[in-house]
Amino acid sequence: MATQTVAFRDGHQGLGDLDVVRQGFNTDDSSGGLPRGNKLRTINSPGESVHNRVHDSERIMGIRAAMQIVLDFIRTAKLGDLTPSFWAGAEHLEKRAALESAVEELELLREQLDKENLALRDEVDRVSMFEEIVGTSPALQAVLSRVIKVAATDSTVLITGETGTGKELVARAIHRRSDRASRPFVGVSCAAIPRDLIASELFGHERGAFTGATQQRLGRFELANGGTLFLDEVGELPAATQIALLRVLQEYEFERVGGTRRIRADVRVIAATNRDLQGAIRAGSFRSDLFYRLHVFPIEIPSLRERRADIPLLVEYFIDRYARKAGKNIKRVNKKTLELLQSYPWPGNIRELQNVIERSVIVCETENFSVDKSWLSQQPRDRRLGCKLHLSQMLAATEKEVIEEALRESQGRVFGPSGAAAKLGLARSTLESKIRSLNINKKRFKAELGN
């Protein structure tokens, strides 16, 4: 931590050094807050770095340390370590009055610094927790509110949402806000590991447990001891591994592959998936008992289509990030480009937006940012199909008919055990999106029931 010191003159005489503290604190700002130019900006402001806030907080702590040196010196003098003649005569009485006045001023300044530093540290905590989760839309703020509430507990969390919505960022935010923040955050993609190796990856294995196991290996649960284990794409786990995971969640212990010794698991589990796990349960590919063990505190991440108001902030955030890396000075975003980005449905969500912005920054040669419209393709083109628009129209009509029938049977309810989403085996957010894109009025099915 950077510190700021006060250099006393020989003999410790003169109060001019107090000016160093005054200048460092800089109380010119009538609001009584941080020095001008260092005011806290709104959380999630694009391009803002949490390191600036940390620097401000360290600077305050340095000034406070300097003040403490001055206070300790003055108190020592007043306690009589200096000779009594120091205070004799009118000249020394004047000096004593000045010192007492300085003590009062320093005490007030120190109290104010403590308050400023507490506020700044809280802001640092909040901004670093959500540093890459950008947006102010109600849908996103509802998610962050749930994150803050569950982070303080040890409860298992199940994060759902379409691919590219930022499920891992939310998992990291929960860990960073929890009491386990100083311990490891270990992530594993259950879909990226071969099915016959996933058990060894999670729980480790003993030497000779299988062909190629030439030495003992610690699994992700042991590596995450005391911290958080993030299971991404948990819906892809094979049946045997689901049983082993269920045991860990129930009994808080496991065995390495090929081992017999039980190992205690002090790990918080956060799982994520873009699959409809309830649909997978009906299909027999996911265990219902494991689902309910994971589903203690569900958090559904909205798609980018559901938070279009955040697109301008995200665009600015990604432009700032990639322009810095490329050494480019981009000052403006073309209005038509922004309208195009806001009207596009973003099937790949934030990850797709991020890729488009990065690509556009690379080819941008002016201060005006724009995006090639041809890059925004809702579906990969298939030359074999050509441009048979009538086929897509037929599929949309069939899809609309099926959804309307499910809404009719569920009396207009979308979610819940008897809702249309459960009947169709779709995630609630996916069905809501389809209802909007197909211009289906779900309220009329409730009206049909009343007639």
C-alpha positions, 0 to 999 in steps of 0.5 A: 500500500502506498503511504504518504509521510510528513517530514519534520524539521530538525528539533520538531519545531514549526507547524508548517508540516500540517499544511502537507496534510491539508493539501493532501486532503484538499478540502476545497470541495464544498460538498465535503467529499473526495477531492475534485476530479476524484468523485465516485462515478455511478456503478457499472460506468463503462470504461471505469476501472476499479483500480482508480478507487483502490488508489483513492482509498490507499491515498486516504490511508496514507494521509491518515497515517501522516496525520497519526504521526503528527497527532502522536508527536503533539500528544507526546509533547503535551504529556510532558516528555519535553522540558517544562520550560518549553511552555514557559512565557507568552511565546510558548503559550502561543505555540501551545495554543496553536498545537492544541488547535492543530490537534482539534483540526487533525481529529476532525479531519481524521474522522472525516477521512475515516468516513470517506474511506468506509464509503470508498471501500464499500464502493470498491467492493460493489464495483469490483464485484460487478466490474464486468456485469454492465447494465442498469435495466430492471431485469439485470438489477433484479438479478444483482439483488438476488446475488447480493442476498444469496452471497452472504449464505452458503446455499447452493445456487442454480444459475439458468439462462441462454448461452452467452448471458454471463452465467459464470460472471454471476457465479464469480460475483456470488463468490467474491461477495461471500465469506469464502472470497479469500479462498479458491474459485474453481470452475469446470465445464461439465460439457468440455470433459469426456464422460469417462473422465469427468468423475476423475476431474471432479473427485480426483483419483488414486494411483492405478485407479485406471489405465494411465493413472500413474500417480495420485491426482486431486480433483476439483472438489479438493482444489476448491476446499474452503471456497467455491466450485462452479459447475458449468453446464451441469445438465451434461453430467452422465448418470453415474457422476450425477449420483456421486455429485448428489452424495457430495451435496447430501453428505458433504464427503466423497471418495477419489476414483479408485480410493476408499478413504472418505474426504470431507468437502467444505465447498460451496457449489454453484451450478449453471446450465442453459438446458431445461433441466425439468424437461431433461428429468422428464426425458430421463437424462437428469435425476430429479433428486439432484435437481432439487439439491441444486435448485435451492436458490435459483437465479435466471439470467435474462437474455440480451433481448430482455434487457435491450436498454443495456445495449448502449452501455455494453457497446460503450463498455466493449468499445472502450476495452478493445479500443484501448488494446488496439491503441485506437481513439474512437469517440462516437458511435454511429446513430444508425449502428446503435439502432441496428444493434438495439433492434437485433435479437442477439441469439448469442446474447452478450458473447455475440455482441462482444465478438461483433464489437471486437471485430468492428473495432479491429477494422475501424479506421476513424473516430466514428464507430460503425458495424457491418450489417452483414455480420448480424445474421440470426442463423448461419446460412445454409446454401442447400436451403437457399432463401426459401422464405416460405419454409421459415414461414411455415415453421413459424406458423406451426410453432405458433400453433403448438405454443398457442395450444399449450397456452390454451391448456394451461389457461394462459400460464407460462411458468409453473408445474402446469404452465405452458413452458413445462408442457413444451419442455422449454425454459420460461425465458425461451418461451417468453421470447418466442411468444413475443417474436410470434406476436402471441397474446397470452392474455386472450387464453385467460379470457377464453376461460372466462367465456 
